[in-house]
Amino acid sequence: MKIVFQIISIIFHPIFIPLYCAVIFLNSVFYTKTYKIFILGTIVIFTCIIPILFMFYKYLTGSISNFYVKERKKRTPIYIVSFVSYVLCVVSLMRLQIIETAPFFLLVFVSSLVGVLLITVVNFKWKISAHSCGAGVLCGSVFAFAYYFSANPVLLFCIVIFIAGTIINARLALKAHTLGQVTAGFFVGLIFSILPMVFYF
C-alpha cells in the first residue's frame, strides 16, 4: 500500500494542482483552442516546470534527498521559488487579458499565491502540509467556479472531495505529516481559494 500512497502523492503533488484547476476551468468556457493552449502553457511553465527544475537542481546538488522534501527548513527555498513563479504566472495571465474575460479564474491564482506565501511564512516555525493545501485549493477552486457560474456540479464536487480525502489519507499513511499539519494545510488552501470570490463578486 505504501507504493500506492506514494503514487497518489506524486500525481496530486501541489505543483500540479493549478494545472488541474485550469483544465477544469477551460472545459467550462468557450475560448478558442489557441487561447486555451496559451493559458495552459503559461500555467505549466510557471507553476510546474520552474519549480520542478529548481527541485531537480536541489536534488542534483544534494540539498534534498527526494522530491517530497520532508525536512521543514529545506522546504523554504522551494516555497519562495514557487511564490515568485506564481507571481510571474499571474502577471502573464493578466497580459493574456484573462482578467477581462474571466476575472474569477485569475482570482483563484491570486488566492493560491497568497496561500503559498502564508505557507512559506508558517514554514519558518512549523511544518505544514503543502499536499493538503493543494487539496484545499482544488476543492475551493471548484466551489468558486460553481459559485461564479451559478452551477451545481454534484458529481464534480464528489470527485474533488474524494480526491482531497485520498491525498490527506496518503500523507498521513506515509507519516509525512501529523493530523494537525494536514488539517491546517487543507483549510489554508480552501479558505484562500473561496474568499476572493465571496468578496469580489
N, C-alpha and C positions, 0 to 999 in steps of 0.2 A: 504493500500500500504506500510505502514511502515514495516509491518511484512515481506513483500516480499523483501524490500531493506535490512532488517536485515539478511534474509536468504542468499541473494546474498553476503553480506559482510562476512558471515561465510564460505560459500562454496569456495569463492575466497579470503579467508584470505591469506595474504602474506606468511604465514608459509607453505601453501600447494602449492604455485606456483612452487618451484623447483621440486616437485614431478610430477606435471602436465607436466612440460618441459621434465622430464626424461621419462615419459610414451610416449610422442610424439616421442622423440629421439629413444627409444628402439623399437618402432614399425617400424622404418626406417632402422634398421640394422639387420644383421643375426648373432646375438650372440646365444649361447646355452641358453636354458631355465634356467639352473642353474646359469650361469653367470649373466643373467638379474635379477634373484632373489637376487643375492648378491649385485648388483648395487642398485636396488630399496630398499633393506633392509638397506643398508648403508645410503642412502639418507633419508629414513623415520626416522631412528634413530637420525641422526644429525640435520636435518632441520625441523623435525616435533615433534618427541617425546620429545627431550631435551628442546626445547623452550616452548612447551605446559606444560610440567611438572613444569618448572620454573614459568610460568604464573599461573599455578594452585596453586603452593606454595605461590606466592604473593597474590593470591586471598584468600586462607585459612588464611593467616596471616593478612588480612585486608589492605594490602598495595595498592591493586587495587580493584575497585568495580565490574568490569566486564572485559571481555577479549578484549574489544575494546581499553581500556586504553586511554581515552580522554585527560587526563592531560599530558602535554608535559614532565614535569620533571620525571614523573613516567615511561615514556617510555624508558628512557636512560638505566637503568639496563637490561631491556628486549632486547634492541638493542645490548648491549655489550655481553650478553649471546648468542644471535643469531649469532653475529660475530664470537665468539670463536667456536661455533658449526659448522659454515661454514668452518672455518679453518680446524677443525678436519675432516669434510666431504671431503674436497679437498685432505688432506693428505691420508685419507683412500682410496679414489678413485685412487690416484696415486699408492698406494700399490696393488690395484687390477689391475695395469698396464693398466688402461684405456687410459692413455696418449699415449701409443704406438699404440693403435688401433683406438682411436677416440679423438685426441687432441682437436678438436673443442668443444667437449662436456665438457671436463674439463675446457676449457677456459670460457664457459658460467658460470660455477660455480665460477671460479675465479673472473669474472667480477661482478657477483652477490655479491660476498664477498666484493669487492671494493664499490659497491653500498650501501651495509649495513653499511660499515664504514663511507661513506660520509653522509648518513642519520643520523648516530649516532652523528657525529660532528656537523651537521647543527642543530640537535635537541637541542643542548645546548643553542641555541639562538632563534630558530624558529621552529614551528611545521610543519612538512612536512608529506604528506600522504604516509604511508607505503603501503596501499592498491593500490594506484595509481602507486607506484614504482613497485609493483608486477605485475600490468597490463602491465607496460612498459617492464619488464623483459620477460613476456610471449610473447609479440609481438616481441621484439628484438631477443629472442631465436629462434622463428620460422623463422624470416627473416635470422638469422645467419645459421640455418640448411639448409634452401633453398639455400643460397649462397654457402655453402660448397658442397652440393650435385648437384649444378647447376640445381636446380629444380624450378618449378613454380606452387606450390600447391595453386591455386587461392581460392579454397573452404576453405582450412585451413586458409589462410590469412584473408578471410572474417569472419570466425568464431572467430579468436582471436581478430580481430579489434572490432567485435561486443561485445565480452566478455569484452574487455578493456573499451569500451564506457559504457557498463552496470555497471561495477564496479565503474567507476568515477561518473556516474549519481547517483548511490546508495549512495555514500559517500556525495555527495552534497545534495541529498534529505534528508538525515538523519542529515544534518547540522553538520557533523563531521569535515568538512574541508571547507576552502574557495576555490574559483576557482584557486587562485594563488598556494595554497598548493597542490592541486591535479595535476595541470599542472606541477609544479616543480617535484613532485614525479614521474609522468609518464615519463618525459624526462630523469630524472636521471636513471631510470630503462632501458629505451630504449637505450640510448646512451652507457651506460656501458655494455650492452649486445651485441651490434654490433661492437663497436670499436676494441675489441681484435681480432675479425675475420678479420677486414679490415687490421690491422697491421701485424697479424701473417701469414695470407695466401696472 
